[in-house]
Amino acid sequence: MVSSRSLTTAVQRSRILQEMTSLERYMAAINGDPMDMYPTLNVSPNWSMMPHWPEILGLNFLHLSHGTDEQKLKFYDVLHDVLGLDYIPCGSGKPYGQRGRQYVTEEDGVPVLVDIGSRSKTRYHEFPPDLPPDEPLFETAADVERLDPPPTAEEMLATGAYDFTRKLIEHFDDTVFLYMGDMAPFPTSFYMLSYDKLFDAMFFQKDLVFALMDRHEEVIRQQCRLARMLGVHGYQLMQWFASADMISDDHYVEFALPGEIKAFQYIHDEGLISSMALMGWIEPRLPHLAKLDFHCIQVECGLKNYSNDIVKVRQALGEEVCIYSNSHAITVIEQGDENVWREDAHHQAKAIGKQKRFGIGHGTPTTWKTSPSRYRRYIDFMRSELASIVPPH
């Protein structure tokens, strides 16, 4: 596995019992070194907090993608200072080709995105859904192969779309673990083909699925190069639609596993810390996951009558991987009282392991009903309770 020691040279042993920076804390968990407390992450913090941004900042969710740089920095300060996260996503600023052409406003309390050039307005009466296309975007492998190659890291930098990422890196000044990331190649095909077309193509047009995945593998490779050029610390690969409740083991090995192997190779080639976030029922996938090469993993809690027991994850992956807890986003975090939290902490603690490569997470995005104050209270409680069971130092 790629060495991660170089990123922790700033940690002084004499400071272990003092407050560490988020970057130091996260890297200590990756390396199995003593920590002042267990680090925390939220698998999708910007999505989880969408309804709460107006209350916290007086800004709406559109400001995070289309606001000024000063406005956007406020969102990231909330992730770190208010929610207590040590592991924070960083990506592009305004979308390609849109810099300076759009701005955010509100009309009767409704977020509005205004395009300066066309003078058009897009009103968001509700948050945009995360849905695949109604119809496949591609019909054949030849359609995919006719596309221009994905942009290189140099080309992406030249657009100016990552100027804000540079500013964010400077803002935190190597005190917070910052990561970029993307979907794994297999779920990308879902967003290109739609649900029915993808599963049909897996049987009757395999070349189409492979063409889409090959293209996305190159996207990931260039994103990893870009992350290294920018000075980002890590890269997160998100995998879904490949779990045992969705596809067979044979199809996982044929379609999903090869892309995972290549992605982690690209991540490590650039000297980045690798993270994997998995949705769905992954317990049957553990023998395959144990053969992959990554630094840390988050797995979804059991949501649909299946179990992802965090203890089984530790048993399968061994001591060398940093594992994040997978507390249930609804019954534990949103609805549970401190007795429920305490019971959950004692179960999660069984997965900490001898080397204490462990952190606090939940695998599934927290619900919109989970307020920032409740989320922070949960994080602080779990840190305290876990430390009383298995001290992190």
Secondary structure, 3 states (H helix, E strand, C coil): CCCCHHHHCCCCHHHCCCCCCHHHHHHHHHHCCCCCCCCEECCCHHHHCHHHHHHHHCCCHHHHHHCCHHHHHHHHHHHHHHCCCCEEECCCCCCCCCCCCEEEEEECCEEEEEECCCCCEEECCCCCCCCCCCCCCCCCHHHHHCCCCCCCHHHHHHCCCCHHHHHHHHHHCCCCEEEEEEECHHHHHHHHHCHHHHHHHHHHCHHHHHHHHHHHHHHHHHHHHHHHHHCCCEEEEEECCCCCCCCCHHHHHHHHHHHHHHHHHHHHHCCCEEEEEECCCCHHHHHHHCCCCCCEEEECCCCCCCCCCHHHHHHHHCCCCEEECCCCHHHHHHCCCHHHHHHHHHHHHHHCCCCCCEEECCCCCCCCCCCHHHHHHHHHHHHHHHHHHCCCC
